[in-house]
């Protein structure tokens, strides 16, 4: 039972004695008597909260940055009308800051024996599963003086998926892929190793593509055309250790790596390649393999939704052993990790030959655009020191990248906005060169 604001105001006014009576409390009781009777009647006429029936329906998933609508159905089985204020509680990250009260609280009236629906609109600010908390209902009497209050546990889960903002680059990359595949342009030697067809020689063609036997059988010079190999194996490896937790802009490095991995997976699956995913730090955090081309992208998105950085140092030896078990055939290993000197030199470089002797290895890393801005800063002593620190950091990253290249590794180092298209372009270049 709760005293409403209106009842509290009336009680405060009613407790002021009109005059001095004998005994002194008689006047107060005379004034509060009708108020107490009205409050008691108001409380008795309020619909009971415990007997209400609640059920949920609506969206079970959404992309980060989009909205999800969850509908709450409230059934009133009692004989009294329900006049209520409802608070549908969710974790704080289910809304943008400052919008929780507006989004989670509702007023409604439910006649006896009927039901009504209210919709809570979520706009999550983090990936992962958002679990509904309690539904608190405050039922008022007809006068609004007293209320009954209670809570119900109505379970519901909304999975917040990665936003996949790099999807906008997919059409242009698919156009380039079709060019490599020979659908929109004629291919030349070096853009694949699978024979496609013969055509007449034109000036500028690589002479190594001339088919001399076919030329001898006809009056013109014939050249072979080639297409990129299909059914290659690609393993996307997300380093979920402590370095992936570093924030670049408004999001962790891991989120930018996920976005780049999704674009590459969408492109590679369209190219007919087999795509798998491994998330690892000191143990396997996510594993997706054996999916068909149509199912691989939804499976990756679902696996990435609940993947979070772990504040531990990545075990490079364990990562290498897991990669070798996961990819027994020759594959393109795309390792999305850091180019910081210490983790690479002490962890990755000693075990890298185990990967490069069996697989083609590509390392992709998220660069901080603030470092480049700091390197250009001037004007005062503090800015100069920042520029010197930024120049040193860039120099160390270049040195680390060069060490990886000397081991036969292809390196992509780009800002969060540029990493996804740069990684896709590198994949296409490898495919065109017949290195997959």
C-alpha positions in Angstrom: 0.0 0.0 0.0 1.4 3.4 -1.0 0.3 7.0 -0.2 0.1 9.0 -3.4 1.3 12.6 -3.7 -2.3 13.8 -3.7 -3.1 12.0 -0.5 0.1 13.2 1.1 -0.9 16.8 0.3 -4.4 16.4 1.7 -3.0 14.7 4.8 -0.6 17.6 5.4 -3.4 20.1 5.0 -5.8 18.0 7.1 -3.3 17.8 10.0 -3.4 21.5 10.6 -5.7 22.2 13.6 -8.4 24.9 13.0 -8.5 25.9 16.7 -7.4 24.9 20.1 -9.8 22.3 21.4 -9.8 20.1 24.5 -8.1 17.7 24.2 -5.8 19.1 21.6 -6.0 16.1 19.1 -9.8 16.1 18.9 -9.9 18.8 16.1 -7.2 17.0 14.1 -9.0 13.7 14.2 -12.2 15.4 13.2 -10.5 16.8 10.1 -8.6 13.6 9.2 -11.6 11.3 9.7 -13.2 11.8 6.3 -9.8 11.7 4.6 -9.0 8.4 6.2 -12.3 7.0 5.1 -11.8 8.2 1.6 -8.3 6.7 1.5 -9.5 3.4 2.7 -12.3 3.3 0.1 -9.8 4.3 -2.6 -7.4 1.6 -1.6 -10.2 -1.0 -1.5 -11.3 -0.1 -5.0 -7.8 -0.2 -6.6 -7.4 -3.3 -8.7 -5.1 -6.0 -7.2 -1.7 -6.2 -8.7 -0.7 -9.7 -7.8 -3.5 -11.3 -9.8 -2.6 -9.5 -13.1 -1.5 -11.8 -15.9 1.5 -10.5 -18.0 3.0 -11.8 -21.2 5.6 -10.5 -23.7 6.0 -10.5 -27.4 7.9 -8.6 -30.1 11.4 -8.4 -31.4 14.1 -10.8 -30.2 17.0 -9.3 -32.0 18.2 -6.0 -33.4 21.4 -4.4 -34.8 23.4 -2.1 -32.6 22.1 1.4 -33.3 18.6 0.3 -34.3 15.4 -0.1 -32.2 13.6 -3.1 -30.9 9.9 -3.0 -29.8 8.9 -5.4 -27.0 5.1 -5.6 -26.3 3.8 -6.2 -22.8 0.3 -7.6 -22.6 -1.5 -7.0 -19.3 -4.7 -9.0 -18.5 -6.9 -7.8 -15.6 -8.9 -10.9 -14.3 -10.4 -9.0 -11.3 -13.8 -7.3 -11.1 -12.2 -3.9 -10.6 -10.9 -1.6 -13.3 -7.1 -1.2 -13.4 -5.8 2.3 -13.5 -2.0 1.9 -13.4 1.4 3.2 -14.0 3.8 0.5 -15.4 7.6 0.5 -15.3 9.2 -2.0 -17.7 12.7 -2.3 -16.4 15.7 -3.3 -18.6 19.5 -2.9 -18.2 20.7 0.7 -18.5 22.5 -0.1 -21.8 19.1 -0.8 -23.4 18.5 2.9 -24.0 20.5 5.9 -24.9 21.4 8.0 -21.8 18.6 10.2 -20.6 15.8 8.3 -22.4 15.1 5.5 -19.9 12.2 7.2 -18.0 10.4 8.2 -21.2 10.8 4.8 -22.8 10.2 2.4 -19.9 7.2 4.0 -18.1 3.6 3.7 -19.3 0.1 4.6 -18.1 -2.9 2.5 -19.0 -6.4 1.5 -18.0 -7.7 -2.0 -18.2 -11.4 -2.7 -17.7 -12.4 -5.9 -15.7 -11.8 -9.1 -17.6 -10.0 -7.3 -20.5 -6.4 -6.8 -21.5 -4.3 -4.1 -22.9 -0.9 -3.8 -24.5 2.0 -1.4 -24.0 5.1 -1.3 -26.1 8.6 -0.5 -24.8 11.0 0.7 -27.5 14.6 -0.3 -26.8 17.6 1.4 -28.5 20.6 -0.6 -27.1 24.1 1.0 -26.9 26.1 -2.2 -26.5 26.2 -5.6 -28.3 25.1 -8.8 -26.5 22.0 -10.1 -24.9 19.7 -7.8 -23.0 17.5 -9.5 -20.4 14.2 -8.0 -19.2 14.1 -7.2 -15.5 11.0 -6.8 -13.4 7.7 -5.2 -14.4 6.5 -2.9 -11.6 2.9 -1.9 -11.6 1.3 0.7 -9.4 -2.5 0.4 -9.3 -4.5 3.5 -8.3 -8.0 3.8 -6.8 -10.6 6.0 -8.5 -9.7 9.0 -6.4 -5.9 8.6 -6.9 -5.3 8.9 -3.1 -3.8 5.4 -2.4 -2.3 2.7 -4.6 -1.3 -0.9 -4.6 2.2 -1.8 -5.9 3.8 -5.0 -6.9 6.3 -6.6 -9.4 6.2 -9.4 -11.9 9.1 -11.2 -13.5 8.3 -11.5 -17.2 11.3 -13.0 -19.0 12.4 -11.8 -22.5 15.7 -11.5 -24.2 16.7 -9.2 -27.0 20.0 -10.0 -28.8 21.9 -7.0 -30.0 23.9 -7.9 -33.1 26.9 -6.1 -34.6 25.8 -3.1 -36.8 27.8 -4.2 -40.0 28.3 -0.6 -41.1 30.7 -1.7 -43.8 27.8 -3.3 -45.7 27.7 -0.2 -47.8 31.1 -1.2 -49.4 29.8 -4.6 -50.5 28.3 -3.7 -53.9 31.5 -2.1 -55.1 33.5 -5.1 -53.9 31.1 -7.5 -55.6 31.5 -5.6 -58.9 35.3 -6.0 -58.6 34.8 -9.7 -57.8 32.6 -10.2 -60.9 35.3 -8.6 -63.0 37.8 -11.1 -61.6 35.4 -13.9 -62.2 35.0 -12.9 -65.9 31.4 -11.9 -65.8 31.8 -8.2 -66.7 35.3 -8.1 -68.2 37.7 -10.4 -70.0 40.4 -11.9 -67.7 44.1 -12.0 -68.4 46.8 -14.3 -67.2 47.7 -13.8 -63.5 44.1 -13.2 -62.3 43.6 -16.8 -61.4 44.8 -20.3 -62.0 41.6 -22.0 -63.2 41.2 -22.2 -66.9 38.1 -20.5 -68.2 38.0 -20.3 -72.0 39.8 -19.3 -75.2 39.5 -16.1 -77.1 41.2 -14.2 -79.9 44.5 -12.4 -79.0 44.3 -8.6 -78.8 47.3 -6.3 -78.5 48.4 -5.9 -74.9 47.6 -9.5 -73.8 50.2 -11.3 -71.9 52.0 -13.5 -74.4 52.3 -16.3 -71.7 48.5 -16.8 -72.1 48.8 -17.8 -75.8 47.6 -21.3 -76.4 49.9 -22.5 -79.3 48.0 -25.7 -79.9 44.7 -23.9 -80.4 46.5 -21.3 -82.5 47.8 -24.0 -84.8 44.3 -25.3 -85.4 42.9 -21.9 -86.5 43.9 -18.9 -88.5 44.1 -16.5 -85.5 46.1 -16.4 -82.3 44.2 -17.8 -79.4 44.8 -17.0 -75.7 43.6 -18.6 -72.6 41.5 -16.7 -70.0 41.6 -17.6 -66.4 39.4 -17.1 -63.4 40.1 -17.0 -59.7 39.9 -20.3 -57.8 36.7 -21.2 -56.0 36.1 -23.3 -52.9 39.1 -21.8 -51.1 39.1 -22.0 -47.3 39.2 -18.8 -45.2 39.5 -18.7 -41.4 38.8 -15.4 -39.7 40.5 -15.2 -36.4 39.4 -12.6 -33.9 42.0 -11.9 -31.1 39.7 -11.2 -28.1 42.6 -10.5 -25.6 43.2 -7.3 -23.7 44.5 -5.4 -26.8 41.1 -5.7 -28.4 39.5 -3.9 -25.5 41.3 -0.6 -26.3 38.9 2.0 -27.5 39.4 3.7 -30.8 36.9 6.5 -31.1 33.6 5.5 -29.6 34.1 1.7 -29.8 36.6 -1.1 -28.8 39.0 -2.3 -31.4 37.2 -5.6 -31.4 34.1 -4.0 -32.9 36.0 -2.6 -35.8 37.6 -6.0 -36.4 34.2 -7.6 -36.4 32.9 -5.2 -38.9 35.9 -5.9 -41.2 35.4 -9.7 -40.8 31.8 -9.5 -41.7 32.5 -7.6 -45.0 35.2 -10.1 -45.9 32.9 -13.0 -45.0 30.1 -11.6 -47.2 32.5 -11.1 -50.1 34.2 -14.5 -49.8 31.0 -16.4 -49.5 29.8 -14.7 -52.7 33.0 -15.8 -54.4 32.3 -19.4 -53.5 34.9 -19.7 -50.8 34.3 -21.5 -47.5 34.4 -19.1 -44.5 35.0 -20.0 -40.8 35.3 -17.9 -37.7 37.5 -18.4 -34.5 37.5 -16.1 -31.5 40.3 -16.8 -29.1 42.4 -15.3 -26.3 43.3 -18.1 -23.8 40.5 -20.3 -24.9 38.0 -20.5 -27.7 35.3 -17.8 -27.3 33.5 -18.4 -30.6 33.7 -21.0 -33.3 31.7 -21.1 -36.5 32.6 -23.6 -39.3 30.9 -25.9 -41.8 28.2 -23.4 -42.8 26.8 -23.0 -46.3 27.2 -19.8 -48.3 23.7 -18.6 -47.4 24.0 -19.4 -43.7 27.5 -18.2 -43.0 26.8 -14.5 -42.5 23.9 -14.9 -40.1 25.9 -17.5 -38.1 28.9 -15.1 -37.8 26.6 -12.3 -36.7 25.0 -14.4 -34.0 28.4 -15.6 -32.8 29.8 -12.1 -32.6 26.8 -10.6 -30.8 27.9 -11.8 -27.3 31.6 -11.7 -28.0 33.4 -9.3 -25.6 37.1 -8.5 -25.1 38.8 -10.3 -22.2 41.3 -8.5 -20.1 44.0 -11.2 -20.4 47.1 -11.6 -22.5 46.4 -13.7 -25.6 48.1 -17.1 -25.6 49.8 -17.0 -29.1 50.9 -20.7 -28.8 47.4 -21.8 -27.9 46.0 -19.6 -30.7 48.3 -21.2 -33.3 47.5 -24.7 -32.2 43.8 -24.0 -32.4 44.1 -22.5 -35.8 46.0 -25.5 -37.1 43.4 -27.9 -35.7 40.5 -25.8 -37.1 42.1 -25.4 -40.6 43.7 -28.7 -41.5 43.7 -27.8 -45.2 45.6 -25.0 -46.8 43.7 -21.8 -46.1 43.8 -18.1 -45.9 44.2 -17.2 -42.2 43.0 -13.7 -41.5 44.2 -12.7 -38.0 42.6 -9.6 -36.7 44.9 -8.5 -33.9 47.1 -5.6 -32.8 50.4 -4.4 -34.3 51.7 -3.3 -30.9 55.3 -4.4 -30.7 55.3 -6.4 -27.4 52.4 -8.8 -28.2 53.7 -9.4 -31.7 57.4 -9.8 -31.0 57.0 -11.8 -27.8 53.9 -13.8 -28.7 53.2 -14.0 -32.4 56.5 -14.0 -34.2 58.1 -17.0 -32.4 55.1 -19.2 -33.5 54.4 -17.6 -36.9 56.4 -20.1 -39.0 54.1 -22.9 -37.9 51.3 -21.0 -39.7 53.1 -19.6 -42.8 54.6 -23.0 -43.8 51.1 -24.4 -44.2 48.8 -21.4 -44.8 48.6 -18.0 -46.4 48.6 -15.5 -43.4 47.1 -12.0 -43.4 47.3 -9.8 -40.3 44.8 -6.9 -40.1 45.0 -4.3 -37.4 43.0 -1.3 -36.3 45.0 1.9 -36.3 44.1 4.9 -34.1 43.4 8.0 -36.2 44.1 10.2 -33.2 47.8 9.1 -33.5 48.0 10.6 -37.0 46.4 13.8 -35.8 48.8 14.0 -32.8 51.8 13.6 -35.2 50.7 16.8 -37.0 50.2 18.8 -33.9 52.3 21.9 -33.3 52.0 25.3 -31.6 53.2 24.7 -28.0 55.4 22.5 -26.0 52.7 20.0 -25.1 51.7 19.6 -28.7 55.3 19.0 -29.7 55.7 16.3 -27.1 52.5 14.7 -28.3 53.7 14.8 -31.9 57.0 13.2 -30.9 55.1 10.4 -29.0 52.8 9.8 -32.0 55.7 9.7 -34.4 57.4 7.1 -32.2 54.3 5.0 -32.0 53.8 5.1 -35.8 57.5 4.1 -36.3 57.1 1.1 -34.0 54.0 0.0 -35.9 55.7 0.2 -39.2 58.7 -1.7 -37.8 56.4 -4.4 -36.5 54.5 -4.6 -39.8 57.8 -5.0 -41.7 58.9 -7.8 -39.4 55.7 -9.7 -40.2 56.1 -9.1 -44.0 59.6 -10.6 -43.8 57.9 -13.8 -42.6 55.7 -13.8 -45.7 52.7 -12.2 -43.9 50.4 -9.7 -45.7 49.7 -6.8 -43.4 46.7 -4.4 -43.4 46.9 -1.5 -41.0 44.0 1.0 -41.3 41.7 3.1 -39.2 38.3 1.7 -38.2 36.5 3.4 -41.1 39.0 2.1 -43.7 39.9 -1.3 -42.3 36.9 -3.2 -43.8 37.3 -2.0 -47.4 41.1 -2.3 -47.2 40.8 -5.9 -46.0 38.4 -6.7 -48.8 40.7 -5.1 -51.4 43.6 -7.1 -50.1 41.6 -10.3 -50.4 40.6 -9.5 -53.9 44.3 -8.7 -54.8 45.4 -12.1 -53.3 42.6 -13.8 -55.3 43.6 -12.0 -58.5 47.3 -13.0 -58.0 46.3 -16.7 -57.5 47.8 -16.7 -54.0 44.7 -18.3 -52.3 
